[in-house]
Amino acid sequence: MASCESTTDLVRARMDRIQGSLSNELIERIIEDRARGWVNPYRADDRDVIRRERRSGDEASIWRPAYVRDVEKIIHTPAYNRYAGKTQVFSFRSNDDLSRRGLHVQLVARIARDIGFALGLNCDLIEAIGLGHDLGHTPFGHAGERCLNDVYHARTGRWFFHNVHSVRVLDTLYGRNLSLQTLDGALTHNGEYEQQVFELSGLSGFDEFDMVRERCYTEGNLAIGHLRPMTLEGCVVRISDIIAYVGRDRQDAIAAGLLHEDAFEDGLGGGYNSWILTHASADIIEHSYGKDRIEMSEDLFAEIRRAKAENYAKIYRSSGIEGERAEELARAFELVYDRCLSDLAKEDESSYLFRHHIARIEQALSYYGRHYNWKDDPDQTVVDYIASMTDGYFTELATRYFPEIRFPQRTYINE
């Protein structure tokens, strides 16, 4: 078995081979291309936007292009506002400098825009996908996602994934008539599945998109693992999702006092975030410019896989909520789920489910002449409600319904 020192040496040797800036040849090529007005032939053009409905209010204008409209639709949904109250990794830490999901989506959009701008892609579409890709996330991050999926799957045989639910939030629950290109990017962002080369799916319409989405519910990981974006912009967001969290989560773990700066094999501690942002972006641009796919070097691919695996071992499964309150959280999700199903069956309009969820969704959809079919699938309605919650809302609801549930209280000042 290799010693820690030799492992670090091997990791650093590979990291040293990953370029931290663009080659002079590519810089000259980009300058020349821009001087002659080159347009990337593989970018998503605003003229090709596809929507479910033809609405006059959704028509592009000279000052609000097609995908700018998508960005605005996203940031004006209640679900976007709730990002600020949802965990990225650490749920019960009394430190407001730790990342929340609202910061994460901004980082993803920013990183992806930087890469997309250099590649000549549509940065408005990138921003829309980046800001909207996690709208379906549960409270308590991926730990909460697993808890909700476990309960939902046990009762229905169907699967819950936050990326699939992000599409439901925008396309169904709020009826925002987003473009197929943006919805596809949210569905396929799947930052948990790293690849060296991202090729396009060839998807061209909503009929096929809806079939792909349905397979995610019925087939679970068998379908999720085969998702590919229809646009290069979606591909850039997908890899930027990993870049955004793999280093930032390390900074947060160190800031939370859970790990020391020297806890990671690369030896960079919190400085790894700056390193991966710079080197991954440069590497991807260098290997993708002018191509009909997004790719990276073998060294970068290996490094991203290594860093993610180390994060899982040292942060997500031991220091995050999975390692702290996994059993209690799972029990709380199951109890709340069953209570909500009961309220729904009784059509108890005094319940929080009706007052805080169904009534608000009904109001949001009424502007578009649509209705929330909450009676058609009670389990889906409960999932819609629970997934919409912030950490604080879920905690208060669970403990109010079930006083035996104990979550740690966030305390900033200890005597």
C-alpha positions as CSV (number, residue, x, y, z in Angstrom):
1,M,0.0,0.0,0.0
2,A,1.3,3.4,-0.9
3,S,2.2,5.8,2.0
4,C,0.3,9.0,2.5
5,E,3.4,10.9,1.3
6,S,3.8,8.9,-1.9
7,T,0.1,9.3,-2.6
8,T,0.3,13.0,-2.2
9,D,3.4,13.1,-4.5
10,L,1.5,11.1,-7.2
11,V,-1.6,13.4,-6.9
12,R,0.5,16.6,-7.1
13,A,2.5,15.2,-10.1
14,R,-0.7,14.7,-12.0
15,M,-2.0,18.1,-10.9
16,D,1.2,19.7,-12.2
17,R,0.4,18.4,-15.7
18,I,-3.0,20.1,-15.8
19,Q,-2.6,23.5,-17.4
20,G,-3.6,26.6,-15.4
21,S,-3.9,28.9,-18.4
22,L,-4.7,28.8,-22.1
23,S,-2.0,28.0,-24.6
24,N,-0.7,30.9,-26.6
25,E,-1.9,29.2,-29.8
26,L,-5.4,29.0,-28.5
27,I,-5.4,32.6,-27.3
28,E,-4.3,33.8,-30.7
29,R,-6.9,31.6,-32.4
30,I,-9.7,33.1,-30.1
31,I,-8.5,36.6,-30.8
32,E,-8.5,36.0,-34.6
33,D,-11.9,34.3,-34.5
34,R,-13.5,37.2,-32.6
35,A,-11.8,39.8,-34.9
36,R,-13.5,38.2,-37.9
37,G,-16.9,37.9,-36.2
38,W,-16.8,34.1,-35.8
39,V,-19.9,32.5,-34.3
40,N,-19.7,29.0,-32.8
41,P,-21.8,26.9,-35.2
42,Y,-22.6,24.5,-32.3
43,R,-24.0,27.1,-29.9
44,A,-27.7,27.2,-29.0
45,D,-29.1,30.1,-31.1
46,D,-31.9,32.2,-29.6
47,R,-33.9,31.7,-32.8
48,D,-34.1,28.0,-32.2
49,V,-35.8,28.2,-28.8
50,I,-38.6,25.7,-28.3
51,R,-41.4,26.3,-25.8
52,R,-44.5,24.2,-25.0
53,E,-46.9,27.0,-25.6
54,R,-46.9,30.1,-27.9
55,R,-47.4,33.0,-25.5
56,S,-47.1,36.6,-26.6
57,G,-45.5,37.5,-23.3
58,D,-42.7,35.0,-24.0
59,E,-41.7,36.4,-27.3
60,A,-38.0,37.4,-27.5
61,S,-37.1,41.1,-28.0
62,I,-34.0,43.0,-28.8
63,W,-33.5,43.8,-25.1
64,R,-34.9,40.6,-23.6
65,P,-33.7,37.6,-25.8
66,A,-35.2,34.2,-25.5
67,Y,-33.0,32.8,-22.7
68,V,-32.9,36.0,-20.8
69,R,-36.7,35.5,-20.4
70,D,-36.0,32.1,-19.0
71,V,-33.5,33.5,-16.4
72,E,-36.1,36.0,-15.3
73,K,-38.8,33.4,-15.1
74,I,-36.6,31.3,-12.8
75,I,-35.5,34.0,-10.4
76,H,-39.1,35.2,-9.9
77,T,-40.3,31.8,-8.7
78,P,-40.8,31.2,-4.9
79,A,-38.6,28.1,-5.3
80,Y,-35.7,30.3,-6.3
81,N,-36.1,32.4,-3.2
82,R,-36.0,29.3,-1.0
83,Y,-32.5,28.4,-2.2
84,A,-31.2,30.6,0.6
85,G,-32.7,28.4,3.2
86,K,-31.6,25.0,1.8
87,T,-28.5,23.1,2.8
88,Q,-25.5,22.6,0.5
89,V,-23.8,20.2,2.8
90,F,-23.8,21.4,6.4
91,S,-27.2,21.9,7.9
92,F,-26.9,22.6,11.6
93,R,-23.7,24.6,11.8
94,S,-23.9,28.1,13.4
95,N,-21.8,29.7,10.7
96,D,-23.5,31.9,8.1
97,D,-20.4,31.9,6.0
98,L,-21.0,28.2,5.0
99,S,-22.5,27.7,1.6
100,R,-26.2,27.4,1.0
101,R,-27.7,26.2,-2.2
102,G,-28.4,29.7,-3.4
103,L,-24.7,30.5,-3.5
104,H,-24.0,27.1,-5.1
105,V,-26.2,27.8,-8.2
106,Q,-24.7,31.2,-8.6
107,L,-21.2,29.7,-8.5
108,V,-22.2,27.1,-11.1
109,A,-23.7,29.8,-13.4
110,R,-20.6,32.0,-13.0
111,I,-18.1,29.2,-13.7
112,A,-20.2,27.9,-16.7
113,R,-20.5,31.4,-18.1
114,D,-16.7,31.9,-18.0
115,I,-16.2,28.7,-19.9
116,G,-19.1,29.3,-22.2
117,F,-17.9,32.8,-23.1
118,A,-14.5,31.6,-24.1
119,L,-16.1,28.8,-26.2
120,G,-18.5,31.2,-27.9
121,L,-21.6,29.6,-26.5
122,N,-24.9,31.2,-25.5
123,C,-24.3,32.6,-22.0
124,D,-27.9,33.5,-21.4
125,L,-28.9,29.9,-21.8
126,I,-26.0,28.8,-19.5
127,E,-27.2,31.3,-16.8
128,A,-30.7,30.0,-17.0
129,I,-29.7,26.4,-16.6
130,G,-27.2,27.2,-13.9
131,L,-29.6,29.1,-11.8
132,G,-32.5,26.7,-12.3
133,H,-30.8,23.3,-12.2
134,D,-31.4,22.7,-8.4
135,L,-34.8,24.2,-7.9
136,G,-36.2,20.7,-7.2
137,H,-33.7,20.0,-4.4
138,T,-35.0,18.9,-1.0
139,P,-34.1,20.4,2.4
140,F,-30.9,19.0,3.8
141,G,-29.2,18.5,0.4
142,H,-28.4,15.1,-0.9
143,A,-29.1,13.5,2.5
144,G,-32.7,14.9,2.3
145,E,-33.0,13.8,-1.3
146,R,-32.2,10.2,-0.3
147,C,-34.6,10.2,2.6
148,L,-37.4,11.5,0.4
149,N,-36.6,9.0,-2.3
150,D,-36.6,6.1,0.1
151,V,-40.1,6.9,1.4
152,Y,-41.5,7.7,-2.0
153,H,-40.1,4.6,-3.7
154,A,-41.3,2.3,-0.9
155,R,-44.8,3.6,-1.4
156,T,-45.0,4.0,-5.1
157,G,-42.2,2.1,-6.8
158,R,-41.2,5.4,-8.4
159,W,-38.0,7.3,-7.9
160,F,-37.3,10.8,-6.7
161,F,-34.3,12.8,-8.1
162,H,-33.8,16.5,-7.5
163,N,-32.9,17.1,-11.2
164,V,-36.1,15.5,-12.4
165,H,-38.1,17.5,-9.8
166,S,-36.4,20.7,-10.9
167,V,-38.1,20.3,-14.2
168,R,-41.5,19.6,-12.5
169,V,-41.1,22.7,-10.4
170,L,-40.7,25.0,-13.5
171,D,-42.7,23.1,-16.1
172,T,-45.7,21.9,-14.0
173,L,-46.0,23.5,-10.6
174,Y,-45.3,27.0,-11.7
175,G,-46.2,26.7,-15.3
176,R,-43.5,29.1,-16.4
177,N,-43.3,27.9,-20.0
178,L,-39.6,27.6,-20.0
179,S,-37.7,26.6,-23.1
180,L,-36.9,23.0,-23.8
181,Q,-33.3,23.8,-23.9
182,T,-33.3,25.2,-20.3
183,L,-35.5,22.3,-18.9
184,D,-33.2,19.8,-20.7
185,G,-30.2,21.4,-19.1
186,A,-31.7,21.1,-15.6
187,L,-32.8,17.5,-16.1
188,T,-29.4,16.4,-17.4
189,H,-27.1,18.4,-15.2
190,N,-26.3,15.4,-13.0
191,G,-23.1,16.7,-11.5
192,E,-22.9,13.4,-9.6
193,Y,-21.9,11.6,-12.9
194,E,-18.6,12.8,-14.1
195,Q,-17.5,12.1,-17.7
196,Q,-14.4,13.0,-19.7
197,V,-16.3,13.7,-22.9
198,F,-19.8,15.2,-23.0
199,E,-21.6,14.6,-26.3
200,L,-25.0,15.8,-27.3
201,S,-28.2,13.7,-27.0
202,G,-29.8,14.8,-30.3
203,L,-33.0,15.6,-28.5
204,S,-35.2,17.9,-30.5
205,G,-38.7,18.1,-29.0
206,F,-40.9,17.9,-25.9
207,D,-42.5,14.6,-26.8
208,E,-39.1,12.8,-26.5
209,F,-38.1,14.9,-23.5
210,D,-41.3,13.9,-21.6
211,M,-40.6,10.2,-22.3
212,V,-37.0,10.6,-21.0
213,R,-38.2,12.3,-17.9
214,E,-40.9,9.6,-17.3
215,R,-38.2,6.9,-17.5
216,C,-36.3,8.7,-14.7
217,Y,-39.3,8.2,-12.5
218,T,-39.9,4.5,-13.4
219,E,-36.3,3.3,-14.0
220,G,-34.3,5.3,-11.5
221,N,-30.5,5.2,-12.0
222,L,-30.8,3.1,-15.1
223,A,-32.3,6.1,-16.8
224,I,-30.5,8.9,-14.9
225,G,-27.1,7.3,-15.8
226,H,-27.8,7.7,-19.5
227,L,-28.9,11.3,-19.5
228,R,-27.0,13.6,-21.9
229,P,-27.7,17.3,-22.6
230,M,-29.1,18.4,-25.9
231,T,-26.9,21.5,-26.0
232,L,-23.2,22.3,-25.4
233,E,-24.5,24.9,-22.9
234,G,-26.0,22.1,-20.9
235,C,-22.8,20.2,-21.0
236,V,-20.8,23.1,-19.7
237,V,-23.2,23.5,-16.8
238,R,-23.0,19.8,-16.0
239,I,-19.3,19.8,-15.5
240,S,-19.3,23.2,-13.8
241,D,-21.6,21.8,-11.2
242,I,-18.8,19.5,-10.1
243,I,-16.2,22.2,-10.3
244,A,-18.3,24.5,-8.2
245,Y,-18.8,22.2,-5.2
246,V,-15.7,19.9,-5.1
247,G,-13.4,22.7,-3.8
248,R,-16.0,24.9,-2.1
249,D,-17.2,22.0,0.1
250,R,-13.7,21.5,1.3
251,Q,-13.5,25.1,2.3
252,D,-16.7,24.8,4.2
253,A,-15.6,21.6,6.0
254,I,-12.5,23.4,7.1
255,A,-14.4,26.5,8.1
256,A,-16.8,24.4,10.1
257,G,-13.9,23.0,12.1
258,L,-14.6,19.4,10.9
259,L,-11.3,19.0,9.0
260,H,-7.9,20.5,9.0
261,E,-6.1,22.2,6.1
262,D,-3.8,19.2,5.8
263,A,-6.6,16.6,5.6
264,F,-6.6,16.1,1.8
265,E,-4.3,14.1,-0.4
266,D,-3.5,17.1,-2.7
267,G,-2.1,19.1,0.3
268,L,-3.9,22.3,-0.7
269,G,-6.6,22.3,1.9
270,G,-9.1,25.2,1.2
271,G,-6.8,26.5,-1.5
272,Y,-7.9,23.6,-3.7
273,N,-11.0,25.6,-4.6
274,S,-9.0,28.3,-6.3
275,W,-6.9,25.7,-8.0
276,I,-9.7,23.6,-9.5
277,L,-11.6,26.7,-10.6
278,T,-8.6,28.0,-12.6
279,H,-7.2,24.7,-13.9
280,A,-10.4,23.0,-14.8
281,S,-11.7,26.0,-16.7
282,A,-8.5,26.4,-18.7
283,D,-8.3,22.7,-19.4
284,I,-11.9,22.4,-20.6
285,I,-11.6,25.4,-22.9
286,E,-8.3,24.2,-24.3
287,H,-9.8,20.8,-25.2
288,S,-13.3,21.9,-26.3
289,Y,-12.8,25.0,-28.4
290,G,-14.5,24.8,-31.8
291,K,-15.7,21.2,-31.2
292,D,-19.2,19.8,-31.1
293,R,-18.7,18.3,-27.7
294,I,-17.2,19.4,-24.3
295,E,-14.2,17.4,-23.1
296,M,-11.2,17.6,-20.8
297,S,-7.8,16.0,-20.5
298,E,-7.3,12.6,-19.0
299,D,-5.4,14.1,-16.2
300,L,-8.2,16.5,-15.3
301,F,-10.8,13.8,-15.5
302,A,-8.8,11.6,-13.2
303,E,-8.2,14.4,-10.8
304,I,-11.9,15.3,-10.6
305,R,-12.8,11.7,-9.9
306,R,-10.2,11.5,-7.2
307,A,-11.2,14.7,-5.5
308,K,-14.9,13.8,-5.6
309,A,-14.2,10.4,-4.1
310,E,-12.1,12.0,-1.3
311,N,-14.9,14.4,-0.6
312,Y,-17.4,11.6,-0.2
313,A,-15.1,9.7,2.2
314,K,-14.0,12.6,4.3
315,I,-16.9,15.1,4.1
316,Y,-20.3,13.8,2.8
317,R,-20.4,10.5,4.6
318,S,-18.7,11.5,7.8
319,S,-18.9,15.2,8.5
320,G,-22.1,16.3,6.8
321,I,-25.6,15.5,7.9
322,E,-25.2,11.9,6.8
323,G,-22.6,11.3,9.5
324,E,-24.4,13.4,12.1
325,R,-28.1,12.8,12.0
326,A,-28.9,10.3,9.3
327,E,-31.2,8.0,11.2
328,E,-33.1,10.9,12.8
329,L,-33.5,12.6,9.5
330,A,-34.8,9.5,7.8
331,R,-37.3,8.9,10.5
332,A,-38.5,12.6,10.3
333,F,-39.0,12.4,6.6
334,E,-41.1,9.2,6.9
335,L,-43.3,10.6,9.7
336,V,-43.9,13.9,7.9
337,Y,-44.6,12.1,4.7
338,D,-47.3,9.9,6.3
339,R,-48.8,12.8,8.1
340,C,-49.1,14.8,4.9
341,L,-50.7,11.8,3.1
342,S,-53.2,11.6,5.9
343,D,-54.1,15.3,5.7
344,L,-54.5,15.0,2.0
345,A,-56.8,11.9,2.3
346,K,-59.0,13.9,4.8
347,E,-58.8,17.0,2.6
348,D,-58.0,18.9,5.7
349,E,-57.8,22.4,4.4
350,S,-56.7,23.7,7.8
351,S,-53.5,21.7,7.5
352,Y,-50.2,23.3,6.5
353,L,-50.1,21.2,3.4
354,F,-53.2,22.9,2.1
355,R,-52.4,26.4,3.4
356,H,-48.7,26.6,2.7
357,H,-48.5,24.5,-0.5
358,I,-51.7,23.6,-2.4
359,A,-53.3,27.1,-2.0
360,R,-50.1,28.8,-3.2
361,I,-49.5,26.6,-6.1
362,E,-53.1,27.0,-7.2
363,Q,-52.7,30.8,-7.0
364,A,-49.5,30.7,-9.1
365,L,-51.1,28.5,-11.8
366,S,-54.3,30.6,-11.9
367,Y,-52.4,33.4,-13.7
368,Y,-51.9,31.0,-16.7
369,G,-55.4,29.5,-16.6
370,R,-54.1,26.2,-15.2
371,H,-54.9,24.1,-12.1
372,Y,-52.9,22.0,-9.7
373,N,-54.1,18.4,-10.0
374,W,-53.2,17.6,-6.4
375,K,-56.0,14.9,-6.1
376,D,-54.7,12.9,-9.0
377,D,-51.6,11.6,-7.3
378,P,-51.5,12.1,-3.5
379,D,-47.9,10.8,-3.2
380,Q,-46.6,13.2,-5.8
381,T,-48.4,16.1,-4.1
382,V,-46.7,15.2,-0.8
383,V,-43.4,15.0,-2.6
384,D,-44.0,18.4,-4.1
385,Y,-44.6,19.8,-0.7
386,I,-41.7,18.3,1.1
387,A,-39.2,19.0,-1.6
388,S,-40.3,22.6,-1.6
389,M,-39.3,23.1,2.1
390,T,-36.3,24.9,3.4
391,D,-34.3,23.2,6.2
392,G,-35.8,25.5,8.8
393,Y,-39.4,24.9,7.6
394,F,-39.0,21.1,7.6
395,T,-37.4,21.2,11.0
396,E,-40.2,23.2,12.6
397,L,-42.9,21.2,10.9
398,A,-41.5,17.9,11.9
399,T,-40.9,18.9,15.5
400,R,-44.4,20.4,15.8
401,Y,-46.1,17.3,14.5
402,F,-43.7,14.9,16.3
403,P,-42.2,16.4,19.5
404,E,-40.1,13.3,20.0
405,I,-38.0,14.3,16.9
406,R,-34.9,16.1,18.1
407,F,-32.8,18.3,15.8
408,P,-29.9,20.3,17.1
409,Q,-30.5,24.0,17.6
410,R,-28.3,26.5,15.8
411,T,-26.6,28.6,18.5
412,Y,-24.3,31.4,17.6
413,I,-23.2,32.6,21.0
414,N,-22.2,30.2,23.7
415,E,-21.8,31.5,27.3
